[in-house]
Amino acid sequence: MLKVIGIILILAGCSAMGIYYAYLVNERYANSERVKKALICLRGEIRFGHTPLPEALESVANHSNGIIKRFFWGTAAELKKGTARPFVQIWEEQVAHCFTGNSLHSEIITEMKELGQTLGFLDREMQVNTLNLYLERVEVLLERQNREKREKIRLYQLLGVMGGVFLTILII
C-alpha cells in the first residue's frame, strides 16, 4: 500500500515539475510580448503625445503590469530624480535589476540594453525611429521564441511524466 502511494506521489510530483517548467517557458514568452506592447505604447507617447521621456516612461508603466511596470516605473523615477547619471546607465541598471533569472529571454534583454544606448539622448524623431527598428528586431525574436516555446512546453511536460515513470520503474 505504501509503495502504491509513493509511486502515485512520484508520478504526480514529476508531472507537476514538468508542468511548472512549461509554465515558466510560457511566462517568459508572455513577458517578451509585454515588452513589445509597452514599447509600442512608448513609441506612441513620444510620437503623438510629444511627451518627454520620463513622463512617457511613467505613462507606459501605468499601462503595464508585473516586471514591465517595475522596469518602466523605476527608470522614470530615476530620471525624475535629476541625478547627473547618464540615461544609459540608469536604463542598464534597471534592465539588470528588473529582468533577472528567467523572467525574459536573454536576446530580448540584450536588445533592451542596446535600446537604452540610443534612446535617451536623441531627438524625438530619432527616438521613434530607434523604437521602430527595435520593434522589428523584437518581432523576429518573438516569432522564433514562439516556435521554440511550443517545442519546449511539450518537451518539459513529456520529460516530467517520463521521468516519473522511470523513477517508478526503478522503485518496482
C-alpha positions as CSV (number, residue, x, y, z in Angstrom):
1,M,0.0,0.0,0.0
2,L,2.7,2.5,0.9
3,K,4.6,1.6,-2.3
4,V,1.5,2.5,-4.4
5,I,1.1,5.8,-2.6
6,G,4.8,6.5,-3.1
7,I,4.5,5.7,-6.8
8,I,1.5,8.0,-7.2
9,L,3.3,10.8,-5.4
10,I,6.4,10.4,-7.6
11,L,4.3,10.4,-10.8
12,A,2.4,13.4,-9.6
13,G,5.5,15.3,-8.4
14,C,7.4,14.7,-11.6
15,S,4.4,15.6,-13.8
16,A,3.9,18.8,-11.8
17,M,7.6,19.7,-12.2
18,G,7.2,19.3,-16.0
19,I,4.1,21.4,-16.0
20,Y,5.9,24.1,-13.9
21,Y,8.8,24.3,-16.3
22,A,6.4,24.6,-19.2
23,Y,4.7,27.4,-17.3
24,L,8.0,29.2,-16.9
25,V,8.7,29.0,-20.7
26,N,5.2,30.3,-21.4
27,E,5.6,33.1,-18.9
28,R,9.0,34.2,-20.4
29,Y,7.3,34.4,-23.8
30,A,4.4,36.4,-22.4
31,N,6.8,38.8,-20.8
32,S,8.6,39.3,-24.1
33,E,5.2,40.1,-25.7
34,R,4.5,42.6,-22.8
35,V,7.8,44.3,-23.5
36,K,6.9,44.7,-27.2
37,K,3.5,46.1,-26.3
38,A,5.0,48.5,-23.8
39,L,7.5,49.8,-26.3
40,I,4.7,50.3,-28.8
41,C,3.0,52.4,-26.2
42,L,6.2,54.3,-25.5
43,R,6.6,55.0,-29.2
44,G,3.1,56.4,-29.3
45,E,3.7,58.6,-26.3
46,I,6.8,60.0,-27.8
47,R,5.5,60.4,-31.4
48,F,1.9,61.6,-30.9
49,G,1.9,62.9,-27.3
50,H,5.2,64.7,-27.7
51,T,5.8,63.6,-24.1
52,P,9.2,64.0,-22.6
53,L,10.9,60.7,-21.9
54,P,10.5,60.5,-18.1
55,E,6.8,61.2,-18.4
56,A,6.4,58.8,-21.3
57,L,8.1,56.0,-19.3
58,E,5.8,56.7,-16.4
59,S,2.8,56.6,-18.6
60,V,3.9,53.2,-20.1
61,A,4.4,52.0,-16.5
62,N,0.8,53.0,-15.6
63,H,-0.5,50.9,-18.5
64,S,1.7,47.8,-17.8
65,N,1.9,45.3,-15.1
66,G,4.4,42.9,-13.4
67,I,8.1,43.2,-14.2
68,I,7.4,45.5,-17.1
69,K,5.7,48.0,-14.9
70,R,8.5,47.8,-12.3
71,F,11.1,48.4,-15.1
72,F,9.5,51.5,-16.6
73,W,8.4,52.9,-13.3
74,G,11.9,52.5,-11.8
75,T,13.5,54.1,-14.9
76,A,11.1,57.1,-14.8
77,A,11.6,57.6,-11.1
78,E,15.4,57.6,-11.5
79,L,15.2,60.1,-14.4
80,K,12.9,62.4,-12.4
81,K,15.4,62.5,-9.5
82,G,17.5,64.6,-11.7
83,T,20.8,63.0,-10.9
84,A,23.8,63.6,-13.0
85,R,24.0,60.0,-14.2
86,P,23.5,59.4,-17.9
87,F,20.3,57.8,-19.2
88,V,22.3,54.8,-20.5
89,Q,23.5,53.9,-17.0
90,I,20.0,54.3,-15.5
91,W,18.5,52.2,-18.2
92,E,21.0,49.4,-18.0
93,E,20.8,49.3,-14.2
94,Q,17.0,48.9,-14.4
95,V,17.3,46.2,-17.0
96,A,19.7,44.3,-14.8
97,H,17.6,44.8,-11.7
98,C,14.2,44.0,-13.2
99,F,14.9,41.3,-15.7
100,T,16.7,38.8,-13.6
101,G,16.6,35.0,-13.9
102,N,14.3,33.5,-16.4
103,S,11.8,36.4,-16.5
104,L,12.8,37.4,-20.0
105,H,14.6,35.8,-22.9
106,S,18.3,36.7,-22.9
107,E,18.1,38.0,-26.5
108,I,15.3,40.4,-25.5
109,I,17.4,41.6,-22.5
110,T,20.4,42.2,-24.9
111,E,18.1,44.2,-27.2
112,M,16.8,46.2,-24.3
113,K,20.3,47.2,-23.3
114,E,21.1,48.2,-26.8
115,L,17.9,50.3,-27.0
116,G,19.0,52.2,-23.9
117,Q,22.3,53.2,-25.5
118,T,20.5,55.1,-28.3
119,L,17.2,56.1,-26.8
120,G,18.0,58.7,-24.2
121,F,19.9,61.4,-26.0
122,L,18.3,61.6,-29.4
123,D,15.6,64.0,-30.6
124,R,12.0,62.9,-30.8
125,E,12.1,61.7,-34.4
126,M,15.2,59.6,-33.9
127,Q,13.8,58.1,-30.7
128,V,10.7,57.0,-32.7
129,N,12.9,55.6,-35.5
130,T,15.1,53.7,-32.9
131,L,11.9,52.2,-31.3
132,N,10.7,51.2,-34.8
133,L,14.0,49.4,-35.5
134,Y,14.0,47.7,-32.1
135,L,10.4,46.6,-32.5
136,E,11.2,45.0,-35.9
137,R,14.1,43.0,-34.3
138,V,11.9,42.0,-31.3
139,E,9.2,40.8,-33.7
140,V,11.7,38.4,-35.4
141,L,12.9,37.2,-32.0
142,L,9.3,36.6,-30.8
143,E,8.5,34.5,-33.9
144,R,11.5,32.3,-33.2
145,Q,10.6,32.2,-29.5
146,N,7.1,31.1,-30.3
147,R,8.3,28.1,-32.3
148,E,10.7,27.2,-29.5
149,K,8.1,27.7,-26.9
150,R,5.7,25.1,-28.3
151,E,8.5,22.6,-28.6
152,K,9.9,23.2,-25.1
153,I,6.4,23.1,-23.5
154,R,5.8,19.7,-25.0
155,L,9.3,18.5,-24.1
156,Y,9.1,19.6,-20.4
157,Q,5.7,18.0,-19.9
158,L,6.8,14.8,-21.6
159,L,10.0,14.7,-19.6
160,G,8.1,15.3,-16.4
161,V,5.8,12.3,-17.0
162,M,8.5,10.1,-18.4
163,G,10.9,10.9,-15.5
164,G,8.1,9.9,-13.1
165,V,7.6,6.6,-15.0
166,F,11.3,6.0,-15.0
167,L,11.6,6.5,-11.2
168,T,8.5,4.3,-10.7
169,I,10.1,1.5,-12.7
170,L,13.3,1.9,-10.5
171,I,11.2,1.6,-7.4
172,I,9.4,-1.5,-8.5
